[in-house]
Amino acid sequence: MNKEWSPAARVQGLGTSVFTEMTELARRTGAVNLGQGVPELGAPPGLLKDVSAAVLAGSNQYPPAVGFPALREAVAAHQFRRYGLEYDPQDEVLVTTGATEALASALLALCDPGDEVLAFDPCYDAYPAGARFAGARVVGVPLAEDGDAFVLDAAALRAAVTPRTRVLLLNTPHNPTGKVFAARELAEIAAVCREHGLTVVTDEVYEHLVYDGLQHATIAALEGMRERTLTISSAGKTFNVTGWKVGWVCGPAELVRAVGAAKQFLTYASGTPYQEALARMLDGVEEWAAELRSTLQRNRDLLSRGLASAGLRPYRAEAGYFLQADIRAWGYADGVRFCRELPSRAGVVAIPTAAFNLRPDAPPYLVRFSFCKREESVISAVEKLLNAA
């Protein structure tokens, strides 16, 4: 067999993830797990009741490949209410098995071997993996540090575009930094995409979890961007049901059809009772999300103050589940080593930001902590970190 096309060669670089390693460390040591973004918080009771009713009523077979009709209608209505964007639920909304499948399907649909995809660095590790499946390559555009915040480096973005660039993969609110891209930053990104004819795939799974009075805006709503943008979101983060794996894609019909053509050969379809229940719940998302934001913001503040008191300088987390911390005050320059030793030193698990870095020259001293946990878990982790400082 030609080595280049062997199974081992095809998955080279896609080995066991750091999340698996750190989760196993947490299990083995009994440490408080602030690594993975697995919520310890409850889901809306009405949503759970609706799912149970759907299962008992027999909604347990394949849904339509494009998704349960009522959910597609609810997603379209949601996009219009929040962003003023009109999508036809029949051919401009596609339901997927979570946002990760939506991302992989979009990259498979849009990229050919040798193409390049721009993503802001650090980025979620599924992005380079998805591009690799398509034979493409993710090029990291570094986010600049500005005090305790991460900001767009417009010059770096423009310098990263080449004749091979096909897609810009935008994640806002951003994982792992917790950044919300500001209106002026989105305008700059949109200008680059229009100038170079790039398609945008925007991952907005944390759209409802934005703190401190900030607002999430979608790049698809900017002038000239709807027709070149695929917007991806999901139910998992918004409703604390990450195990349900229900996501969706909105965009122009031609692009959504292309995503669906790839998606049909991945899972085909899934989650019928979940889709049916979420179709009803999405209409009332604002009230639920306001309560969840309040809880998560309190947790974020607890963790941020605790990290600062322990000498681990926190960065601003404007949204999502995570915040970054600088570990050098503890005598570490390497976040991977820090995270491997932290469970035994302090009884806490975190994730090295190096797991999300695309560039070899990225700062190695950053670590990501999760706060989508019960308050007592966050308090326990803070106490352990203070004792170990």
C-alpha positions in Angstrom: 0.0 0.0 0.0 1.2 3.5 -0.8 2.2 5.0 2.5 0.8 8.4 1.6 -2.7 6.9 1.4 -2.5 4.5 4.3 -5.0 4.8 7.1 -2.2 5.9 9.5 -1.1 8.7 7.1 -4.7 9.9 6.6 -5.2 10.5 10.3 -1.7 11.7 11.1 -1.9 14.6 13.6 -5.4 13.6 14.8 -4.4 11.5 17.8 -5.8 11.5 21.3 -6.8 15.0 22.2 -5.6 16.9 25.3 -9.3 16.9 26.5 -9.2 13.2 26.7 -5.9 13.3 28.6 -7.0 15.9 31.1 -10.4 14.3 31.7 -8.7 11.0 32.5 -6.4 12.9 34.9 -9.4 14.4 36.6 -11.0 10.9 36.9 -7.8 9.3 38.2 -6.9 12.0 40.7 -10.4 13.1 41.8 -9.4 16.7 40.9 -12.0 19.4 40.2 -12.4 19.4 36.5 -12.3 22.9 35.1 -11.0 21.5 31.8 -13.7 20.5 29.4 -16.7 22.7 28.8 -19.2 20.2 30.1 -21.9 22.0 32.1 -22.9 20.9 35.6 -25.9 23.2 35.4 -29.4 22.0 34.7 -31.5 22.3 31.6 -34.9 23.9 31.4 -37.5 21.6 33.1 -40.1 22.2 30.4 -37.6 21.2 27.7 -36.8 17.9 29.5 -40.5 17.2 29.9 -41.2 17.8 26.2 -38.4 15.4 25.2 -39.8 12.7 27.5 -43.3 13.2 26.0 -41.9 13.0 22.5 -40.0 9.8 23.2 -43.1 8.2 24.8 -45.3 9.4 21.9 -43.1 7.5 19.5 -40.9 10.2 17.9 -37.9 7.9 17.8 -37.2 7.2 14.1 -35.2 9.2 11.5 -36.3 12.8 11.1 -36.0 14.4 7.7 -32.4 14.6 6.5 -32.6 18.4 6.6 -34.2 18.5 10.1 -37.5 18.5 11.8 -39.7 21.1 10.0 -40.8 22.9 13.1 -37.2 23.3 14.3 -36.1 24.8 11.0 -39.0 27.2 11.3 -38.1 28.1 14.9 -34.4 28.7 13.9 -35.5 31.0 11.1 -37.8 32.9 13.4 -34.9 33.2 16.0 -32.5 34.6 13.4 -35.1 37.2 12.4 -36.0 38.2 15.9 -32.4 38.6 17.1 -30.6 39.8 14.0 -33.2 40.9 11.5 -32.1 38.2 9.0 -34.7 36.4 7.0 -34.0 32.8 6.1 -36.4 30.4 4.3 -36.8 27.4 6.6 -37.3 25.1 3.7 -34.0 25.6 1.9 -31.9 28.1 4.0 -31.8 26.2 7.3 -30.3 22.8 7.9 -30.3 20.9 11.2 -27.1 19.0 12.0 -25.8 16.6 14.6 -24.3 19.4 16.7 -22.2 22.4 15.6 -19.1 20.2 15.1 -20.8 18.3 12.3 -22.0 21.5 10.8 -18.5 22.8 10.8 -17.0 19.6 9.3 -19.7 19.5 6.7 -19.2 23.1 5.7 -15.5 22.6 5.3 -16.0 19.5 3.2 -18.5 21.3 1.1 -16.5 24.5 0.5 -12.8 23.3 0.3 -10.8 21.4 -2.2 -7.4 19.8 -1.5 -4.7 22.5 -1.2 -7.2 25.3 -0.2 -6.6 27.4 2.9 -9.0 28.4 5.7 -8.3 31.4 7.9 -9.1 31.1 11.6 -8.2 33.3 14.5 -5.5 31.8 16.7 -6.0 30.3 19.2 -9.0 28.3 17.9 -11.2 25.4 18.7 -9.3 22.2 17.8 -12.1 20.8 15.6 -11.3 23.5 13.0 -8.0 22.3 11.8 -9.2 18.7 12.0 -12.2 19.5 9.8 -10.1 21.3 7.3 -7.7 18.3 7.2 -10.6 16.0 6.3 -11.3 18.2 3.3 -7.6 18.2 2.3 -7.4 21.9 3.2 -5.2 23.7 5.7 -6.1 26.1 8.5 -3.9 29.2 8.6 -3.8 30.9 12.0 -4.4 34.6 12.3 -3.1 35.7 15.7 -5.3 37.6 18.1 -3.3 40.4 19.7 -3.2 40.9 23.4 -4.3 44.3 24.7 -3.9 44.4 28.5 -6.3 41.7 29.7 -8.2 41.4 26.4 -7.7 39.8 23.0 -8.2 42.0 19.9 -8.2 41.7 16.2 -4.9 42.3 14.4 -6.2 43.7 11.1 -2.8 43.8 9.5 -2.2 40.1 10.4 -5.5 39.2 8.9 -4.8 40.9 5.6 -1.3 39.5 5.5 -2.7 35.9 5.9 -4.8 36.0 2.7 -3.3 34.2 -0.2 -4.6 33.1 -3.6 -5.4 29.7 -2.0 -7.6 31.2 0.7 -11.2 30.1 0.3 -12.9 30.4 3.7 -12.7 32.5 6.8 -13.8 30.6 9.8 -15.0 33.1 12.4 -15.8 32.1 16.0 -17.7 34.8 18.0 -18.2 34.6 20.9 -14.8 33.0 20.8 -13.5 29.8 22.3 -11.0 29.6 24.0 -10.5 33.3 24.8 -14.1 34.4 25.7 -13.7 37.3 23.3 -16.7 39.0 21.7 -15.7 40.5 18.3 -16.7 44.2 18.4 -18.7 45.9 15.6 -15.6 47.6 14.2 -13.7 44.3 14.2 -16.5 42.6 12.3 -16.6 45.4 9.8 -12.9 45.0 9.2 -13.2 41.2 8.7 -16.2 41.7 6.4 -14.3 44.1 4.3 -11.4 41.6 3.8 -13.9 38.9 2.9 -15.7 41.0 0.3 -12.4 42.2 -1.1 -11.0 38.7 -1.6 -14.3 36.9 -2.4 -14.1 34.7 0.7 -16.9 32.6 2.1 -17.4 33.0 5.9 -18.3 30.1 8.2 -19.2 31.6 11.5 -19.5 29.5 14.7 -21.9 31.3 17.1 -22.7 28.6 19.6 -22.2 31.0 22.5 -24.4 33.7 21.0 -26.7 33.8 24.1 -23.9 33.7 26.7 -22.5 37.2 26.6 -21.8 39.1 29.8 -21.4 42.6 31.2 -24.1 44.1 29.0 -22.2 43.4 25.8 -24.1 42.3 22.7 -23.3 39.5 20.2 -23.6 40.6 16.6 -23.5 38.3 13.6 -21.3 39.1 10.6 -24.1 37.9 8.3 -26.1 41.0 9.1 -23.4 43.3 7.6 -23.7 44.7 4.1 -22.8 42.2 1.4 -22.3 39.4 3.9 -25.5 37.4 4.1 -24.9 36.0 0.6 -21.4 34.7 1.5 -22.0 33.6 5.1 -22.9 30.3 6.7 -24.0 30.8 10.3 -23.7 27.9 12.7 -25.2 27.5 16.2 -26.6 24.8 18.4 -28.8 24.0 21.4 -26.0 22.4 23.6 -24.5 25.5 25.1 -27.6 27.6 25.3 -29.8 25.0 27.1 -27.1 22.9 28.9 -27.8 19.9 26.8 -24.4 19.3 25.1 -25.1 15.5 24.9 -28.1 16.0 22.6 -25.9 17.2 19.7 -28.4 19.3 17.9 -27.1 22.1 15.8 -28.0 24.1 12.7 -26.8 26.1 9.7 -28.4 29.1 8.2 -27.3 30.7 4.9 -28.1 31.2 1.2 -29.8 28.2 -0.3 -26.9 27.3 -2.6 -24.4 27.1 0.3 -26.8 25.3 2.6 -27.4 22.7 -0.1 -23.7 22.1 -0.4 -23.4 21.6 3.3 -26.3 19.2 3.3 -24.8 17.2 0.5 -21.8 16.5 2.7 -23.8 16.1 5.9 -26.0 13.3 4.5 -23.0 11.0 4.4 -21.9 11.7 7.9 -24.9 11.1 10.2 -27.7 11.5 7.7 -30.0 12.6 10.5 -30.4 12.3 14.3 -32.1 13.4 17.5 -35.8 13.3 16.5 -37.3 13.8 20.0 -34.7 16.4 20.8 -35.4 18.4 17.7 -39.2 18.2 18.3 -38.8 19.6 21.9 -36.2 22.3 20.9 -38.6 23.6 18.2 -40.9 24.7 21.0 -38.2 25.8 23.4 -36.3 28.1 21.0 -39.2 30.5 20.9 -38.7 31.2 24.6 -35.0 31.2 24.7 -34.5 34.8 25.8 -35.9 34.4 29.3 -34.0 31.2 29.9 -30.8 32.6 28.6 -31.0 35.7 30.8 -31.1 33.5 33.9 -28.2 31.3 32.6 -26.1 34.3 31.8 -26.5 35.6 35.3 -25.4 32.3 36.8 -22.4 32.0 34.5 -21.3 35.6 35.1 -21.3 35.0 38.8 -19.2 31.9 38.3 -16.8 33.8 36.0 -16.3 36.5 38.6 -15.7 34.0 41.4 -13.1 32.2 39.3 -11.4 35.4 38.0 -11.0 36.8 41.5 -9.8 33.5 42.7 -7.2 33.1 40.0 -6.0 36.6 40.6 -5.6 36.0 44.3 -3.7 32.8 43.6 -1.3 34.7 41.4 -2.6 33.4 38.1 -3.4 36.5 36.1 -6.8 36.2 34.4 -7.8 37.7 31.1 -11.2 39.2 30.5 -13.9 36.7 29.5 -16.7 38.5 27.8 -18.7 35.5 26.9 -18.9 31.7 26.8 -17.7 29.1 29.3 -14.0 29.9 29.6 -11.3 32.3 30.7 -7.6 32.5 30.1 -4.9 32.8 32.8 -1.2 33.6 32.7 0.7 30.9 34.7 4.2 32.4 34.8 3.9 33.7 38.4 3.8 30.0 39.5 7.2 29.4 37.9 5.9 27.8 34.7 6.6 28.9 31.1 4.9 25.8 29.6 1.1 25.5 30.0 1.1 21.8 29.0 3.5 20.9 31.9 1.5 23.1 34.2 -1.8 21.3 33.4 -0.2 17.9 33.7 1.1 18.8 37.2 -1.8 20.9 38.4 -4.1 17.9 39.5 -1.4 16.6 41.9 -0.3 20.0 43.0 -3.6 21.7 43.5 -6.4 19.1 42.8 -7.7 21.1 39.8 -7.7 20.3 36.1 -7.4 22.9 33.3 -6.5 22.8 29.6 -3.3 24.3 28.1 -4.1 26.9 25.5 -1.4 25.4 23.4 -4.0 22.7 22.5 -5.8 25.5 20.6 -2.8 27.2 19.0 -2.0 26.9 15.3 1.2 28.8 15.3 4.4 27.5 16.9 5.3 30.9 18.2 2.1 31.4 20.1 2.4 32.3 23.8 3.0 28.9 25.7 2.1 30.3 29.1 -1.7 30.5 28.8 -4.1 28.1 30.3 -7.9 27.8 29.9 -10.2 27.4 32.9 -13.9 26.5 32.6 -16.7 28.1 34.8 -19.8 26.3 33.4 -20.0 24.4 36.7 -22.0 24.4 39.9 -21.0 27.3 42.1 -19.7 24.9 44.7 -17.3 23.4 42.2 -15.9 26.8 41.3 -15.5 27.7 45.0 -13.8 24.4 45.7 -11.4 24.9 42.7 -10.5 28.4 43.9 -9.8 27.2 47.4 -7.6 24.5 46.1 -5.7 26.9 43.9 -5.2 29.4 46.8 -3.9 26.6 49.0 -1.4 25.5 46.4 -0.2 29.0 45.5 
